[in-house]
């Protein structure tokens, strides 16, 4: 069975409930800044329901350059 995280479809511009690294609850709009942080520091805000972390997304900091991160953000924003 494949293990996946929350969908990217319809994510951009919608709210996300999450837990921070120090286990505090939060809510944020999935804007470009939120998506950038999720790509570069995915453990900063863990979407509610995925906080166990056994299949956590890896960080792409250092693996993607700034242009590639921006392209990925634009792709996620286009998913409706």
PyMOL Python script that loads the backbone (N, CA, C, O; Angstrom):
from pymol import cmd

cmd.read_pdbstr("""\
ATOM      1  N   UNK A   1       0.842  -1.185   0.000  1.00  0.00           N
ATOM      2  CA  UNK A   1       0.000   0.000   0.000  1.00  0.00           C
ATOM      3  C   UNK A   1       0.884   1.245   0.000  1.00  0.00           C
ATOM      4  O   UNK A   1       1.811   1.349   0.803  1.00  0.00           O
ATOM      5  N   UNK A   2       0.606   2.168  -0.879  1.00  0.00           N
ATOM      6  CA  UNK A   2       1.374   3.415  -0.960  1.00  0.00           C
ATOM      7  C   UNK A   2       0.961   4.354   0.163  1.00  0.00           C
ATOM      8  O   UNK A   2      -0.211   4.425   0.534  1.00  0.00           O
ATOM      9  N   UNK A   3       1.924   5.058   0.686  1.00  0.00           N
ATOM     10  CA  UNK A   3       1.666   6.048   1.728  1.00  0.00           C
ATOM     11  C   UNK A   3       1.882   7.423   1.127  1.00  0.00           C
ATOM     12  O   UNK A   3       2.927   7.695   0.536  1.00  0.00           O
ATOM     13  N   UNK A   4       0.897   8.282   1.279  1.00  0.00           N
ATOM     14  CA  UNK A   4       0.974   9.616   0.696  1.00  0.00           C
ATOM     15  C   UNK A   4       0.592  10.663   1.729  1.00  0.00           C
ATOM     16  O   UNK A   4      -0.045  10.371   2.740  1.00  0.00           O
ATOM     17  N   UNK A   5       0.994  11.870   1.447  1.00  0.00           N
ATOM     18  CA  UNK A   5       0.621  12.992   2.294  1.00  0.00           C
ATOM     19  C   UNK A   5      -0.643  13.638   1.763  1.00  0.00           C
ATOM     20  O   UNK A   5      -1.307  13.086   0.887  1.00  0.00           O
ATOM     21  N   UNK A   6      -0.973  14.794   2.287  1.00  0.00           N
ATOM     22  CA  UNK A   6      -2.166  15.512   1.830  1.00  0.00           C
ATOM     23  C   UNK A   6      -2.038  15.925   0.369  1.00  0.00           C
ATOM     24  O   UNK A   6      -0.936  16.183  -0.117  1.00  0.00           O
ATOM     25  N   UNK A   7      -3.148  15.984  -0.315  1.00  0.00           N
ATOM     26  CA  UNK A   7      -3.147  16.326  -1.735  1.00  0.00           C
ATOM     27  C   UNK A   7      -2.737  17.776  -1.974  1.00  0.00           C
ATOM     28  O   UNK A   7      -2.949  18.652  -1.135  1.00  0.00           O
ATOM     29  N   UNK A   8      -2.147  17.997  -3.135  1.00  0.00           N
ATOM     30  CA  UNK A   8      -1.838  19.360  -3.560  1.00  0.00           C
ATOM     31  C   UNK A   8      -2.996  19.938  -4.357  1.00  0.00           C
ATOM     32  O   UNK A   8      -3.072  21.153  -4.544  1.00  0.00           O
ATOM     33  N   UNK A   9      -3.896  19.090  -4.828  1.00  0.00           N
ATOM     34  CA  UNK A   9      -5.018  19.531  -5.651  1.00  0.00           C
ATOM     35  C   UNK A   9      -5.921  20.469  -4.845  1.00  0.00           C
ATOM     36  O   UNK A   9      -6.434  20.095  -3.791  1.00  0.00           O
ATOM     37  N   UNK A  10      -6.106  21.675  -5.346  1.00  0.00           N
ATOM     38  CA  UNK A  10      -6.944  22.659  -4.671  1.00  0.00           C
ATOM     39  C   UNK A  10      -6.332  23.258  -3.420  1.00  0.00           C
ATOM     40  O   UNK A  10      -7.014  23.963  -2.675  1.00  0.00           O
ATOM     41  N   UNK A  11      -5.066  22.992  -3.179  1.00  0.00           N
ATOM     42  CA  UNK A  11      -4.403  23.486  -1.970  1.00  0.00           C
ATOM     43  C   UNK A  11      -4.213  25.002  -1.988  1.00  0.00           C
ATOM     44  O   UNK A  11      -4.549  25.683  -1.018  1.00  0.00           O
ATOM     45  N   UNK A  12      -3.679  25.528  -3.081  1.00  0.00           N
ATOM     46  CA  UNK A  12      -3.307  26.932  -3.149  1.00  0.00           C
ATOM     47  C   UNK A  12      -4.500  27.851  -2.885  1.00  0.00           C
ATOM     48  O   UNK A  12      -5.555  27.712  -3.504  1.00  0.00           O
ATOM     49  N   UNK A  13      -4.316  28.783  -1.965  1.00  0.00           N
ATOM     50  CA  UNK A  13      -5.352  29.755  -1.636  1.00  0.00           C
ATOM     51  C   UNK A  13      -6.341  29.292  -0.586  1.00  0.00           C
ATOM     52  O   UNK A  13      -7.215  30.059  -0.184  1.00  0.00           O
ATOM     53  N   UNK A  14      -6.222  28.058  -0.136  1.00  0.00           N
ATOM     54  CA  UNK A  14      -7.116  27.535   0.894  1.00  0.00           C
ATOM     55  C   UNK A  14      -6.394  27.428   2.223  1.00  0.00           C
ATOM     56  O   UNK A  14      -5.164  27.435   2.276  1.00  0.00           O
ATOM     57  N   UNK A  15      -7.160  27.331   3.288  1.00  0.00           N
ATOM     58  CA  UNK A  15      -6.603  27.238   4.623  1.00  0.00           C
ATOM     59  C   UNK A  15      -6.099  25.844   4.936  1.00  0.00           C
ATOM     60  O   UNK A  15      -6.600  24.853   4.404  1.00  0.00           O
ATOM     61  N   UNK A  16      -5.102  25.776   5.805  1.00  0.00           N
ATOM     62  CA  UNK A  16      -4.541  24.522   6.274  1.00  0.00           C
ATOM     63  C   UNK A  16      -4.419  24.576   7.791  1.00  0.00           C
ATOM     64  O   UNK A  16      -3.878  25.533   8.345  1.00  0.00           O
ATOM     65  N   UNK A  17      -4.922  23.546   8.455  1.00  0.00           N
ATOM     66  CA  UNK A  17      -4.678  23.371   9.886  1.00  0.00           C
ATOM     67  C   UNK A  17      -3.415  22.546  10.022  1.00  0.00           C
ATOM     68  O   UNK A  17      -3.191  21.608   9.256  1.00  0.00           O
ATOM     69  N   UNK A  18      -2.590  22.894  10.996  1.00  0.00           N
ATOM     70  CA  UNK A  18      -1.306  22.212  11.127  1.00  0.00           C
ATOM     71  C   UNK A  18      -0.833  22.219  12.578  1.00  0.00           C
ATOM     72  O   UNK A  18      -1.410  22.875  13.445  1.00  0.00           O
ATOM     73  N   UNK A  19       0.237  21.464  12.807  1.00  0.00           N
ATOM     74  CA  UNK A  19       0.973  21.485  14.059  1.00  0.00           C
ATOM     75  C   UNK A  19       2.379  21.973  13.748  1.00  0.00           C
ATOM     76  O   UNK A  19       2.956  21.604  12.725  1.00  0.00           O
ATOM     77  N   UNK A  20       2.930  22.799  14.623  1.00  0.00           N
ATOM     78  CA  UNK A  20       4.298  23.274  14.455  1.00  0.00           C
ATOM     79  C   UNK A  20       5.263  22.244  15.032  1.00  0.00           C
ATOM     80  O   UNK A  20       4.843  21.254  15.631  1.00  0.00           O
ATOM     81  N   UNK A  21       6.551  22.484  14.847  1.00  0.00           N
ATOM     82  CA  UNK A  21       7.588  21.578  15.378  1.00  0.00           C
ATOM     83  C   UNK A  21       7.452  21.385  16.879  1.00  0.00           C
ATOM     84  O   UNK A  21       7.748  20.310  17.401  1.00  0.00           O
ATOM     85  N   UNK A  22       7.001  22.435  17.581  1.00  0.00           N
ATOM     86  CA  UNK A  22       6.851  22.329  19.041  1.00  0.00           C
ATOM     87  C   UNK A  22       5.432  21.938  19.447  1.00  0.00           C
ATOM     88  O   UNK A  22       5.008  22.193  20.575  1.00  0.00           O
ATOM     89  N   UNK A  23       4.697  21.312  18.511  1.00  0.00           N
ATOM     90  CA  UNK A  23       3.380  20.707  18.750  1.00  0.00           C
ATOM     91  C   UNK A  23       2.254  21.710  18.999  1.00  0.00           C
ATOM     92  O   UNK A  23       1.215  21.342  19.547  1.00  0.00           O
ATOM     93  N   UNK A  24       2.442  22.968  18.607  1.00  0.00           N
ATOM     94  CA  UNK A  24       1.376  23.957  18.731  1.00  0.00           C
ATOM     95  C   UNK A  24       0.483  23.904  17.496  1.00  0.00           C
ATOM     96  O   UNK A  24       0.963  23.729  16.376  1.00  0.00           O
ATOM     97  N   UNK A  25      -0.827  24.058  17.717  1.00  0.00           N
ATOM     98  CA  UNK A  25      -1.768  24.078  16.606  1.00  0.00           C
ATOM     99  C   UNK A  25      -1.722  25.434  15.914  1.00  0.00           C
ATOM    100  O   UNK A  25      -1.458  26.459  16.542  1.00  0.00           O
ATOM    101  N   UNK A  26      -1.979  25.424  14.620  1.00  0.00           N
ATOM    102  CA  UNK A  26      -2.009  26.662  13.863  1.00  0.00           C
ATOM    103  C   UNK A  26      -2.897  26.519  12.633  1.00  0.00           C
ATOM    104  O   UNK A  26      -3.388  25.434  12.319  1.00  0.00           O
ATOM    105  N   UNK A  27      -3.086  27.628  11.956  1.00  0.00           N
ATOM    106  CA  UNK A  27      -3.864  27.660  10.720  1.00  0.00           C
ATOM    107  C   UNK A  27      -3.223  28.707   9.818  1.00  0.00           C
ATOM    108  O   UNK A  27      -2.847  29.786  10.276  1.00  0.00           O
ATOM    109  N   UNK A  28      -3.103  28.388   8.554  1.00  0.00           N
ATOM    110  CA  UNK A  28      -2.494  29.328   7.602  1.00  0.00           C
ATOM    111  C   UNK A  28      -3.139  29.183   6.243  1.00  0.00           C
ATOM    112  O   UNK A  28      -3.684  28.133   5.902  1.00  0.00           O
ATOM    113  N   UNK A  29      -3.069  30.247   5.480  1.00  0.00           N
ATOM    114  CA  UNK A  29      -3.491  30.241   4.098  1.00  0.00           C
ATOM    115  C   UNK A  29      -2.353  29.657   3.263  1.00  0.00           C
ATOM    116  O   UNK A  29      -1.197  30.048   3.425  1.00  0.00           O
ATOM    117  N   UNK A  30      -2.674  28.735   2.384  1.00  0.00           N
ATOM    118  CA  UNK A  30      -1.655  28.109   1.531  1.00  0.00           C
ATOM    119  C   UNK A  30      -1.318  29.036   0.366  1.00  0.00           C
ATOM    120  O   UNK A  30      -1.705  28.797  -0.778  1.00  0.00           O
ATOM    121  N   UNK A  31      -0.587  30.098   0.692  1.00  0.00           N
ATOM    122  CA  UNK A  31      -0.136  31.049  -0.317  1.00  0.00           C
ATOM    123  C   UNK A  31       1.284  30.681  -0.753  1.00  0.00           C
ATOM    124  O   UNK A  31       1.810  29.648  -0.339  1.00  0.00           O
ATOM    125  N   UNK A  32       1.894  31.503  -1.570  1.00  0.00           N
ATOM    126  CA  UNK A  32       3.233  31.201  -2.078  1.00  0.00           C
ATOM    127  C   UNK A  32       4.252  31.054  -0.944  1.00  0.00           C
ATOM    128  O   UNK A  32       5.121  30.185  -1.013  1.00  0.00           O
ATOM    129  N   UNK A  33       4.161  31.876   0.085  1.00  0.00           N
ATOM    130  CA  UNK A  33       5.102  31.782   1.206  1.00  0.00           C
ATOM    131  C   UNK A  33       4.940  30.454   1.952  1.00  0.00           C
ATOM    132  O   UNK A  33       5.928  29.817   2.319  1.00  0.00           O
ATOM    133  N   UNK A  34       3.693  30.045   2.172  1.00  0.00           N
ATOM    134  CA  UNK A  34       3.421  28.764   2.837  1.00  0.00           C
ATOM    135  C   UNK A  34       3.985  27.617   1.995  1.00  0.00           C
ATOM    136  O   UNK A  34       4.632  26.716   2.529  1.00  0.00           O
ATOM    137  N   UNK A  35       3.741  27.647   0.683  1.00  0.00           N
ATOM    138  CA  UNK A  35       4.224  26.580  -0.194  1.00  0.00           C
ATOM    139  C   UNK A  35       5.749  26.540  -0.213  1.00  0.00           C
ATOM    140  O   UNK A  35       6.337  25.459  -0.177  1.00  0.00           O
ATOM    141  N   UNK A  36       6.391  27.698  -0.268  1.00  0.00           N
ATOM    142  CA  UNK A  36       7.858  27.761  -0.255  1.00  0.00           C
ATOM    143  C   UNK A  36       8.398  27.127   1.021  1.00  0.00           C
ATOM    144  O   UNK A  36       9.332  26.326   0.980  1.00  0.00           O
ATOM    145  N   UNK A  37       7.802  27.492   2.156  1.00  0.00           N
ATOM    146  CA  UNK A  37       8.252  26.907   3.427  1.00  0.00           C
ATOM    147  C   UNK A  37       8.034  25.396   3.437  1.00  0.00           C
ATOM    148  O   UNK A  37       8.887  24.651   3.919  1.00  0.00           O
ATOM    149  N   UNK A  38       6.902  24.941   2.912  1.00  0.00           N
ATOM    150  CA  UNK A  38       6.612  23.505   2.886  1.00  0.00           C
ATOM    151  C   UNK A  38       7.614  22.739   2.023  1.00  0.00           C
ATOM    152  O   UNK A  38       7.934  21.588   2.318  1.00  0.00           O
ATOM    153  N   UNK A  39       8.102  23.361   0.978  1.00  0.00           N
ATOM    154  CA  UNK A  39       9.082  22.727   0.098  1.00  0.00           C
ATOM    155  C   UNK A  39      10.467  22.713   0.749  1.00  0.00           C
ATOM    156  O   UNK A  39      11.174  21.707   0.689  1.00  0.00           O
ATOM    157  N   UNK A  40      10.847  23.818   1.364  1.00  0.00           N
ATOM    158  CA  UNK A  40      12.191  23.959   1.909  1.00  0.00           C
ATOM    159  C   UNK A  40      12.333  23.482   3.349  1.00  0.00           C
ATOM    160  O   UNK A  40      13.420  23.073   3.756  1.00  0.00           O
ATOM    161  N   UNK A  41      11.255  23.528   4.124  1.00  0.00           N
ATOM    162  CA  UNK A  41      11.278  23.092   5.531  1.00  0.00           C
ATOM    163  C   UNK A  41       9.950  22.402   5.856  1.00  0.00           C
ATOM    164  O   UNK A  41       9.147  22.932   6.625  1.00  0.00           O
ATOM    165  N   UNK A  42       9.717  21.224   5.274  1.00  0.00           N
ATOM    166  CA  UNK A  42       8.411  20.570   5.398  1.00  0.00           C
ATOM    167  C   UNK A  42       8.009  20.195   6.814  1.00  0.00           C
ATOM    168  O   UNK A  42       6.825  19.976   7.069  1.00  0.00           O
ATOM    169  N   UNK A  43       8.937  20.117   7.728  1.00  0.00           N
ATOM    170  CA  UNK A  43       8.571  19.774   9.102  1.00  0.00           C
ATOM    171  C   UNK A  43       8.183  21.002   9.931  1.00  0.00           C
ATOM    172  O   UNK A  43       7.830  20.857  11.102  1.00  0.00           O
ATOM    173  N   UNK A  44       8.240  22.206   9.353  1.00  0.00           N
ATOM    174  CA  UNK A  44       7.878  23.427  10.089  1.00  0.00           C
ATOM    175  C   UNK A  44       6.397  23.448  10.439  1.00  0.00           C
ATOM    176  O   UNK A  44       6.017  23.856  11.537  1.00  0.00           O
ATOM    177  N   UNK A  45       5.562  23.008   9.503  1.00  0.00           N
ATOM    178  CA  UNK A  45       4.108  22.977   9.713  1.00  0.00           C
ATOM    179  C   UNK A  45       3.592  21.652   9.155  1.00  0.00           C
ATOM    180  O   UNK A  45       3.540  21.461   7.940  1.00  0.00           O
ATOM    181  N   UNK A  46       3.215  20.749  10.039  1.00  0.00           N
ATOM    182  CA  UNK A  46       2.727  19.433   9.634  1.00  0.00           C
ATOM    183  C   UNK A  46       1.203  19.473   9.596  1.00  0.00           C
ATOM    184  O   UNK A  46       0.562  19.768  10.605  1.00  0.00           O
ATOM    185  N   UNK A  47       0.629  19.180   8.445  1.00  0.00           N
ATOM    186  CA  UNK A  47      -0.828  19.210   8.274  1.00  0.00           C
ATOM    187  C   UNK A  47      -1.488  18.252   9.254  1.00  0.00           C
ATOM    188  O   UNK A  47      -1.043  17.120   9.443  1.00  0.00           O
ATOM    189  N   UNK A  48      -2.564  18.736   9.875  1.00  0.00           N
ATOM    190  CA  UNK A  48      -3.310  17.921  10.822  1.00  0.00           C
ATOM    191  C   UNK A  48      -3.696  16.602  10.173  1.00  0.00           C
ATOM    192  O   UNK A  48      -4.195  16.564   9.048  1.00  0.00           O
ATOM    193  N   UNK A  49      -3.457  15.522  10.905  1.00  0.00           N
ATOM    194  CA  UNK A  49      -3.720  14.182  10.397  1.00  0.00           C
ATOM    195  C   UNK A  49      -2.472  13.486   9.886  1.00  0.00           C
ATOM    196  O   UNK A  49      -2.483  12.278   9.653  1.00  0.00           O
ATOM    197  N   UNK A  50      -1.392  14.242   9.709  1.00  0.00           N
ATOM    198  CA  UNK A  50      -0.134  13.692   9.207  1.00  0.00           C
ATOM    199  C   UNK A  50       1.012  13.922  10.194  1.00  0.00           C
ATOM    200  O   UNK A  50       2.180  13.814   9.822  1.00  0.00           O
ATOM    201  N   UNK A  51       0.688  14.235  11.430  1.00  0.00           N
ATOM    202  CA  UNK A  51       1.720  14.608  12.396  1.00  0.00           C
ATOM    203  C   UNK A  51       2.546  13.443  12.921  1.00  0.00           C
ATOM    204  O   UNK A  51       3.565  13.668  13.576  1.00  0.00           O
ATOM    205  N   UNK A  52       2.140  12.210  12.656  1.00  0.00           N
ATOM    206  CA  UNK A  52       2.943  11.073  13.121  1.00  0.00           C
ATOM    207  C   UNK A  52       4.299  11.043  12.439  1.00  0.00           C
ATOM    208  O   UNK A  52       5.285  10.624  13.045  1.00  0.00           O
ATOM    209  N   UNK A  53       4.365  11.478  11.192  1.00  0.00           N
ATOM    210  CA  UNK A  53       5.639  11.699  10.523  1.00  0.00           C
ATOM    211  C   UNK A  53       6.381  10.483  10.007  1.00  0.00           C
ATOM    212  O   UNK A  53       7.528  10.617   9.579  1.00  0.00           O
ATOM    213  N   UNK A  54       5.778   9.295  10.028  1.00  0.00           N
ATOM    214  CA  UNK A  54       6.532   8.136   9.554  1.00  0.00           C
ATOM    215  C   UNK A  54       6.787   8.164   8.049  1.00  0.00           C
ATOM    216  O   UNK A  54       7.645   7.432   7.557  1.00  0.00           O
ATOM    217  N   UNK A  55       6.062   8.990   7.320  1.00  0.00           N
ATOM    218  CA  UNK A  55       6.271   9.124   5.875  1.00  0.00           C
ATOM    219  C   UNK A  55       6.426  10.599   5.522  1.00  0.00           C
ATOM    220  O   UNK A  55       5.797  11.089   4.583  1.00  0.00           O
ATOM    221  N   UNK A  56       7.251  11.289   6.265  1.00  0.00           N
ATOM    222  CA  UNK A  56       7.403  12.733   6.107  1.00  0.00           C
ATOM    223  C   UNK A  56       8.077  13.086   4.780  1.00  0.00           C
ATOM    224  O   UNK A  56       8.911  12.345   4.261  1.00  0.00           O
ATOM    225  N   UNK A  57       7.685  14.238   4.258  1.00  0.00           N
ATOM    226  CA  UNK A  57       8.292  14.756   3.030  1.00  0.00           C
ATOM    227  C   UNK A  57       9.705  15.240   3.344  1.00  0.00           C
ATOM    228  O   UNK A  57       9.923  15.887   4.368  1.00  0.00           O
ATOM    229  N   UNK A  58      10.663  14.937   2.475  1.00  0.00           N
ATOM    230  CA  UNK A  58      12.024  15.438   2.698  1.00  0.00           C
ATOM    231  C   UNK A  58      12.115  16.918   2.350  1.00  0.00           C
ATOM    232  O   UNK A  58      11.286  17.444   1.607  1.00  0.00           O
ATOM    233  N   UNK A  59      13.111  17.572   2.884  1.00  0.00           N
ATOM    234  CA  UNK A  59      13.370  18.962   2.528  1.00  0.00           C
ATOM    235  C   UNK A  59      14.032  19.013   1.154  1.00  0.00           C
ATOM    236  O   UNK A  59      14.867  18.171   0.823  1.00  0.00           O
ATOM    237  N   UNK A  60      13.654  19.999   0.369  1.00  0.00           N
ATOM    238  CA  UNK A  60      14.289  20.201  -0.928  1.00  0.00           C
ATOM    239  C   UNK A  60      15.265  21.373  -0.895  1.00  0.00           C
ATOM    240  O   UNK A  60      15.745  21.810  -1.941  1.00  0.00           O
ATOM    241  N   UNK A  61      15.562  21.887   0.304  1.00  0.00           N
ATOM    242  CA  UNK A  61      16.562  22.945   0.450  1.00  0.00           C
ATOM    243  C   UNK A  61      17.914  22.391  -0.008  1.00  0.00           C
ATOM    244  O   UNK A  61      18.364  21.351   0.472  1.00  0.00           O
ATOM    245  N   UNK A  62      18.542  23.089  -0.929  1.00  0.00           N
ATOM    246  CA  UNK A  62      19.827  22.651  -1.447  1.00  0.00           C
ATOM    247  C   UNK A  62      19.709  21.691  -2.623  1.00  0.00           C
ATOM    248  O   UNK A  62      20.653  21.542  -3.398  1.00  0.00           O
ATOM    249  N   UNK A  63      18.550  21.036  -2.762  1.00  0.00           N
ATOM    250  CA  UNK A  63      18.342  20.116  -3.887  1.00  0.00           C
ATOM    251  C   UNK A  63      17.739  20.845  -5.085  1.00  0.00           C
ATOM    252  O   UNK A  63      17.972  20.470  -6.234  1.00  0.00           O
ATOM    253  N   UNK A  64      16.963  21.889  -4.805  1.00  0.00           N
ATOM    254  CA  UNK A  64      16.347  22.699  -5.852  1.00  0.00           C
ATOM    255  C   UNK A  64      16.882  24.120  -5.763  1.00  0.00           C
ATOM    256  O   UNK A  64      17.080  24.643  -4.666  1.00  0.00           O
ATOM    257  N   UNK A  65      17.115  24.741  -6.904  1.00  0.00           N
ATOM    258  CA  UNK A  65      17.522  26.142  -6.868  1.00  0.00           C
ATOM    259  C   UNK A  65      16.263  27.020  -6.780  1.00  0.00           C
ATOM    260  O   UNK A  65      15.146  26.509  -6.862  1.00  0.00           O
ATOM    261  N   UNK A  66      16.441  28.315  -6.617  1.00  0.00           N
ATOM    262  CA  UNK A  66      15.309  29.236  -6.427  1.00  0.00           C
ATOM    263  C   UNK A  66      14.323  29.185  -7.589  1.00  0.00           C
ATOM    264  O   UNK A  66      13.112  29.234  -7.376  1.00  0.00           O
ATOM    265  N   UNK A  67      14.825  29.089  -8.798  1.00  0.00           N
ATOM    266  CA  UNK A  67      13.960  29.025  -9.971  1.00  0.00           C
ATOM    267  C   UNK A  67      13.127  27.738  -9.977  1.00  0.00           C
ATOM    268  O   UNK A  67      11.953  27.762 -10.346  1.00  0.00           O
ATOM    269  N   UNK A  68      13.710  26.650  -9.583  1.00  0.00           N
ATOM    270  CA  UNK A  68      12.991  25.378  -9.520  1.00  0.00           C
ATOM    271  C   UNK A  68      11.914  25.407  -8.433  1.00  0.00           C
ATOM    272  O   UNK A  68      10.820  24.877  -8.629  1.00  0.00           O
ATOM    273  N   UNK A  69      12.218  26.017  -7.303  1.00  0.00           N
ATOM    274  CA  UNK A  69      11.226  26.158  -6.232  1.00  0.00           C
ATOM    275  C   UNK A  69      10.052  26.993  -6.737  1.00  0.00           C
ATOM    276  O   UNK A  69       8.895  26.632  -6.519  1.00  0.00           O
ATOM    277  N   UNK A  70      10.341  28.099  -7.405  1.00  0.00           N
ATOM    278  CA  UNK A  70       9.277  28.949  -7.943  1.00  0.00           C
ATOM    279  C   UNK A  70       8.429  28.192  -8.968  1.00  0.00           C
ATOM    280  O   UNK A  70       7.208  28.347  -8.999  1.00  0.00           O
ATOM    281  N   UNK A  71       9.061  27.388  -9.793  1.00  0.00           N
ATOM    282  CA  UNK A  71       8.323  26.588 -10.774  1.00  0.00           C
ATOM    283  C   UNK A  71       7.415  25.580 -10.085  1.00  0.00           C
ATOM    284  O   UNK A  71       6.277  25.376 -10.510  1.00  0.00           O
ATOM    285  N   UNK A  72       7.902  24.957  -9.038  1.00  0.00           N
ATOM    286  CA  UNK A  72       7.084  23.998  -8.287  1.00  0.00           C
ATOM    287  C   UNK A  72       5.899  24.703  -7.625  1.00  0.00           C
ATOM    288  O   UNK A  72       4.794  24.160  -7.611  1.00  0.00           O
ATOM    289  N   UNK A  73       6.109  25.888  -7.084  1.00  0.00           N
ATOM    290  CA  UNK A  73       5.039  26.675  -6.485  1.00  0.00           C
ATOM    291  C   UNK A  73       3.986  26.993  -7.545  1.00  0.00           C
ATOM    292  O   UNK A  73       2.791  26.836  -7.295  1.00  0.00           O
ATOM    293  N   UNK A  74       4.417  27.436  -8.720  1.00  0.00           N
ATOM    294  CA  UNK A  74       3.459  27.737  -9.800  1.00  0.00           C
ATOM    295  C   UNK A  74       2.685  26.492 -10.221  1.00  0.00           C
ATOM    296  O   UNK A  74       1.492  26.573 -10.511  1.00  0.00           O
ATOM    297  N   UNK A  75       3.351  25.348 -10.257  1.00  0.00           N
ATOM    298  CA  UNK A  75       2.658  24.105 -10.589  1.00  0.00           C
ATOM    299  C   UNK A  75       1.580  23.783  -9.553  1.00  0.00           C
ATOM    300  O   UNK A  75       0.446  23.467  -9.913  1.00  0.00           O
ATOM    301  N   UNK A  76       1.935  23.864  -8.266  1.00  0.00           N
ATOM    302  CA  UNK A  76       0.959  23.572  -7.199  1.00  0.00           C
ATOM    303  C   UNK A  76      -0.201  24.555  -7.265  1.00  0.00           C
ATOM    304  O   UNK A  76      -1.355  24.166  -7.084  1.00  0.00           O
ATOM    305  N   UNK A  77       0.094  25.823  -7.522  1.00  0.00           N
ATOM    306  CA  UNK A  77      -0.965  26.829  -7.622  1.00  0.00           C
ATOM    307  C   UNK A  77      -1.910  26.546  -8.794  1.00  0.00           C
ATOM    308  O   UNK A  77      -3.075  26.941  -8.745  1.00  0.00           O
ATOM    309  N   UNK A  78      -1.444  25.888  -9.820  1.00  0.00           N
ATOM    310  CA  UNK A  78      -2.266  25.595 -11.005  1.00  0.00           C
ATOM    311  C   UNK A  78      -3.176  24.389 -10.801  1.00  0.00           C
ATOM    312  O   UNK A  78      -4.108  24.188 -11.579  1.00  0.00           O
ATOM    313  N   UNK A  79      -2.926  23.586  -9.779  1.00  0.00           N
ATOM    314  CA  UNK A  79      -3.748  22.391  -9.540  1.00  0.00           C
ATOM    315  C   UNK A  79      -5.078  22.785  -8.914  1.00  0.00           C
ATOM    316  O   UNK A  79      -5.118  23.259  -7.779  1.00  0.00           O
ATOM    317  N   UNK A  80      -6.142  22.594  -9.636  1.00  0.00           N
ATOM    318  CA  UNK A  80      -7.479  22.986  -9.142  1.00  0.00           C
ATOM    319  C   UNK A  80      -8.320  21.780  -8.846  1.00  0.00           C
ATOM    320  O   UNK A  80      -9.468  21.917  -8.424  1.00  0.00           O
TER     321      UNK A  80
END
""", "prot")
cmd.dss("prot")
cmd.show_as("cartoon", "prot")
cmd.util.cbc("prot")
cmd.orient("prot")
